[in-house]
Amino acid sequence: MRRALALAECGRGRTSPNPLVGCVIVSGDRLVGEGWHERAGGEHAEVVALRAAGEAARGSTVVVTLEPCNHYGRTPPCTDALLAAGVARVVAAVEDPHPAAAGGAERLRAAGVEVDIGLRRDEAARQNEVFLHGEAAGRPFVVAKAAVSLDGRIAAAEGSSQWLTGPDARAEAHRLRAAVDAVVVGSGTVLADDPQLTVRLPGYNGRQPLRVVLDRRGRVPASGLRICDDAAETLRWDQGLDTLVKELWARGVRSAMVEGGAQVLAAFLQADLVDKLIVHVAPLLLGPDAKPLLDGPWPASLSGARRWRLDSVEHVGADAVLTLYPPGE
Ligand SMILES: NC(=O)c1ccc[n+]([C@@H]2O[C@H](COP(=O)([O-])OP(=O)(O)OC[C@H]3O[C@@H](n4cnc5c(N)ncnc54)[C@H](OP(=O)(O)O)[C@@H]3O)[C@@H](O)[C@H]2O)c1
């Protein structure tokens, strides 16, 4: 399953709105086939692995990161392919919650295949958090990302915020962008920094996320800024966050990264719309006149403050990257 999870990762940034899926096929003590879901509309991981295994799939054990699907989507059901290949056992990490695709385990069991679900469930659920969240909540998975100084400031007193963090953390920020369907910023950030909001990594030729600019008063000009270039599509939004979330979902956006600034980040947090928080902490101090992480109304008491769950702390170059989830998740 560790290998299947690593294979699934190869599809990151290309499978939306589908999940990431990896699969290995084992016969006796031999690995006879492996595959992953490369992109939406492409073949499912099980089908790729079965083809690689050929006749060796008969009587084998199929290890897959998500319960095999049981429906005709853009490709035929994986359960059909598994049964036709004559596999003996399927080990899956997590159930498929998609109402149309679910039922794969039942169908396989009814046909005499041994099925176990739950191996490395937590890792698999984390890897597919965007897909699983979308199926459960019916709205995009929202990541909020910010770069802060040690004293929690996002821009210096004179307004400059480029660059707070070092090159390694900035490259990491581009990798995060490459993995989401949309990037969201407020008009204040666009007017202050003129960001391009694209993925710029050496050799990157994948798709660019949709750029979303929140601008109810229409302060952002229609031309002359980097978000107006042809490098990616830009959506200018002049309504509230609830309608934005619905619009993004309707456009097929399954994950969005809010990149600030202080007012927009506070608004998303206050509306309880942040599913994951990624904070890049740079080892410098900007002082009390610098711009704080959040701007807007906020509970005044410690008892009213929510305590986020710290998932990981990593060294990235000279900076620290904190990944957090909402309380209770
Ligand atoms: N270090 C970092 O990670 C980082 C990242 C981004 C930005 N920054 C810095 O942050 C600063 C900009 O932050 P900011 O707080 O001034 O601006 P901001 O949050 O980027 O944008 C604020 C504007 O967004 C619009 N908006 C639209 N919908 C909104 C909603 N539901 N809630 C709140 N605002 C909404 C508002 O204008 P309307 O009322 O017209 O809609 C508001 O004036 C810059 O200095 C930039 O360099 C730092």
Ligand as a Chemical Component Dictionary entry (heavy atoms), coordinates in Angstrom:
data_LIG
# 
_chem_comp.id                   LIG 
_chem_comp.type                 NON-POLYMER 
_chem_comp.pdbx_formal_charge   0 
_chem_comp.three_letter_code    LIG 
# 
loop_
_chem_comp_atom.comp_id 
_chem_comp_atom.atom_id 
_chem_comp_atom.alt_atom_id 
_chem_comp_atom.type_symbol 
_chem_comp_atom.charge 
_chem_comp_atom.model_Cartn_x 
_chem_comp_atom.model_Cartn_y 
_chem_comp_atom.model_Cartn_z 
_chem_comp_atom.pdbx_ordinal 
LIG N1  N1  N 0  2.704   37.631 3.289  1  
LIG C1  C1  C 0  1.696   37.124 2.629  2  
LIG O1  O1  O 0  1.504   35.891 2.577  3  
LIG C2  C2  C 0  0.769   38.028 1.884  4  
LIG C3  C3  C 0  -0.147  37.484 0.979  5  
LIG C4  C4  C 0  -1.030  38.328 0.331  6  
LIG C5  C5  C 0  -0.991  39.686 0.612  7  
LIG N2  N2  N 1  -0.079  40.180 1.471  8  
LIG C6  C6  C 0  -0.066  41.613 1.773  9  
LIG O2  O2  O 0  -1.336  41.946 2.283  10 
LIG C7  C7  C 0  -1.637  43.289 1.951  11 
LIG C8  C8  C 0  -3.019  43.333 1.345  12 
LIG O3  O3  O 0  -3.935  42.909 2.313  13 
LIG P1  P1  P 0  -5.297  43.699 2.538  14 
LIG O4  O4  O 0  -5.917  43.168 3.780  15 
LIG O5  O5  O -1 -5.008  45.148 2.454  16 
LIG O6  O6  O 0  -6.116  43.341 1.236  17 
LIG P2  P2  P 0  -6.805  42.008 0.716  18 
LIG O7  O7  O 0  -7.296  41.182 1.836  19 
LIG O8  O8  O 0  -5.925  41.394 -0.308 20 
LIG O9  O9  O 0  -8.019  42.634 -0.081 21 
LIG C9  C9  C 0  -8.984  43.342 0.652  22 
LIG C10 C10 C 0  -10.096 43.737 -0.275 23 
LIG O10 O10 O 0  -10.749 42.572 -0.743 24 
LIG C11 C11 C 0  -12.069 42.927 -1.092 25 
LIG N3  N3  N 0  -13.014 41.893 -0.699 26 
LIG C12 C12 C 0  -13.880 41.261 -1.514 27 
LIG N4  N4  N 0  -14.628 40.416 -0.860 28 
LIG C13 C13 C 0  -14.272 40.485 0.418  29 
LIG C14 C14 C 0  -14.726 39.852 1.583  30 
LIG N5  N5  N 0  -15.704 38.947 1.564  31 
LIG N6  N6  N 0  -14.128 40.178 2.744  32 
LIG C15 C15 C 0  -13.116 41.071 2.791  33 
LIG N7  N7  N 0  -12.658 41.713 1.698  34 
LIG C16 C16 C 0  -13.244 41.433 0.520  35 
LIG C17 C17 C 0  -12.363 44.215 -0.341 36 
LIG O11 O11 O 0  -12.586 45.224 -1.306 37 
LIG P3  P3  P 0  -14.119 45.448 -1.771 38 
LIG O12 O12 O 0  -14.851 45.915 -0.553 39 
LIG O13 O13 O 0  -14.030 46.433 -2.854 40 
LIG O14 O14 O 0  -14.612 44.115 -2.228 41 
LIG C18 C18 C 0  -11.133 44.533 0.447  42 
LIG O15 O15 O 0  -10.808 45.900 0.442  43 
LIG C19 C19 C 0  -0.544  43.739 1.013  44 
LIG O16 O16 O 0  0.380   44.522 1.745  45 
LIG C20 C20 C 0  0.110   42.468 0.562  46 
LIG O17 O17 O 0  1.472   42.675 0.284  47 
LIG C21 C21 C 0  0.791   39.386 2.117  48 
# 
loop_
_chem_comp_bond.comp_id 
_chem_comp_bond.atom_id_1 
_chem_comp_bond.atom_id_2 
_chem_comp_bond.value_order 
_chem_comp_bond.pdbx_ordinal 
LIG N1  C1  SING 1  
LIG C1  O1  DOUB 2  
LIG C1  C2  SING 3  
LIG C2  C3  SING 4  
LIG C2  C21 DOUB 5  
LIG C3  C4  DOUB 6  
LIG C4  C5  SING 7  
LIG C5  N2  DOUB 8  
LIG N2  C6  SING 9  
LIG N2  C21 SING 10 
LIG C6  O2  SING 11 
LIG C6  C20 SING 12 
LIG O2  C7  SING 13 
LIG C7  C8  SING 14 
LIG C7  C19 SING 15 
LIG C8  O3  SING 16 
LIG O3  P1  SING 17 
LIG P1  O4  DOUB 18 
LIG P1  O5  SING 19 
LIG P1  O6  SING 20 
LIG O6  P2  SING 21 
LIG P2  O7  DOUB 22 
LIG P2  O8  SING 23 
LIG P2  O9  SING 24 
LIG O9  C9  SING 25 
LIG C9  C10 SING 26 
LIG C10 O10 SING 27 
LIG C10 C18 SING 28 
LIG O10 C11 SING 29 
LIG C11 N3  SING 30 
LIG C11 C17 SING 31 
LIG N3  C12 SING 32 
LIG N3  C16 SING 33 
LIG C12 N4  DOUB 34 
LIG N4  C13 SING 35 
LIG C13 C14 SING 36 
LIG C13 C16 DOUB 37 
LIG C14 N5  SING 38 
LIG C14 N6  DOUB 39 
LIG N6  C15 SING 40 
LIG C15 N7  DOUB 41 
LIG N7  C16 SING 42 
LIG C17 O11 SING 43 
LIG C17 C18 SING 44 
LIG O11 P3  SING 45 
LIG P3  O12 DOUB 46 
LIG P3  O13 SING 47 
LIG P3  O14 SING 48 
LIG C18 O15 SING 49 
LIG C19 O16 SING 50 
LIG C19 C20 SING 51 
LIG C20 O17 SING 52 
# 
